[in-house]
Amino acid sequence: MILKPRNHSLELKTFQSLDARTNLESKEEHYLTNIAKGFQGEIMFDQWIKNLSCDSLVLNDLLLDCHHTLFQIDSLVITPHTIYLFEVKNYEGDFLLEADR
């Protein structure tokens, strides 16, 4: 059960609004592409995780403060016996794993 749904970040909304109103510089356009792609990856993750067959609670986009340092958790899945922390990435391409590399 998803207790805290995922929302567009203020940063993503801001860049999308700016992009609709002006021509972003190349660096800003690239950054917008990356954060939009990251959000899409998180949405795909949410679709996958909603089909979990075990009892679980899902908290998305947690912004926490520890010793005056902010950090964000993409998804926290709590089951009766384990807590899983997920940092979602949306990379493209071929990845090769050889030995420990």
MOKA-V841928 format. One record per residue. N is the residue number from 1. RES is the residue in one letter. SS is DSSP state (~ for helix, > for strand, _ for the rest). Layout:
n=N res=RES ss=SS
n=N res=RES ss=SS
//
This chain:
n=1 res=M ss=_
n=2 res=I ss=>
n=3 res=L ss=>
n=4 res=K ss=>
n=5 res=P ss=_
n=6 res=R ss=_
n=7 res=N ss=_
n=8 res=H ss=_
n=9 res=S ss=_
n=10 res=L ss=~
n=11 res=E ss=~
n=12 res=L ss=~
n=13 res=K ss=~
n=14 res=T ss=~
n=15 res=F ss=~
n=16 res=Q ss=~
n=17 res=S ss=~
n=18 res=L ss=~
n=19 res=D ss=~
n=20 res=A ss=~
n=21 res=R ss=~
n=22 res=T ss=_
n=23 res=N ss=_
n=24 res=L ss=_
n=25 res=E ss=_
n=26 res=S ss=~
n=27 res=K ss=~
n=28 res=E ss=~
n=29 res=E ss=~
n=30 res=H ss=~
n=31 res=Y ss=~
n=32 res=L ss=~
n=33 res=T ss=~
n=34 res=N ss=~
n=35 res=I ss=~
n=36 res=A ss=~
n=37 res=K ss=~
n=38 res=G ss=~
n=39 res=F ss=~
n=40 res=Q ss=~
n=41 res=G ss=~
n=42 res=E ss=~
n=43 res=I ss=~
n=44 res=M ss=~
n=45 res=F ss=~
n=46 res=D ss=~
n=47 res=Q ss=~
n=48 res=W ss=~
n=49 res=I ss=~
n=50 res=K ss=_
n=51 res=N ss=_
n=52 res=L ss=_
n=53 res=S ss=_
n=54 res=C ss=_
n=55 res=D ss=_
n=56 res=S ss=>
n=57 res=L ss=>
n=58 res=V ss=>
n=59 res=L ss=>
n=60 res=N ss=>
n=61 res=D ss=>
n=62 res=L ss=>
n=63 res=L ss=>
n=64 res=L ss=>
n=65 res=D ss=>
n=66 res=C ss=>
n=67 res=H ss=_
n=68 res=H ss=_
n=69 res=T ss=>
n=70 res=L ss=>
n=71 res=F ss=>
n=72 res=Q ss=>
n=73 res=I ss=>
n=74 res=D ss=>
n=75 res=S ss=>
n=76 res=L ss=>
n=77 res=V ss=>
n=78 res=I ss=>
n=79 res=T ss=>
n=80 res=P ss=_
n=81 res=H ss=_
n=82 res=T ss=_
n=83 res=I ss=>
n=84 res=Y ss=>
n=85 res=L ss=>
n=86 res=F ss=>
n=87 res=E ss=_
n=88 res=V ss=_
n=89 res=K ss=_
n=90 res=N ss=_
n=91 res=Y ss=_
n=92 res=E ss=_
n=93 res=G ss=_
n=94 res=D ss=_
n=95 res=F ss=_
n=96 res=L ss=_
n=97 res=L ss=_
n=98 res=E ss=_
n=99 res=A ss=_
n=100 res=D ss=_
n=101 res=R ss=_
//
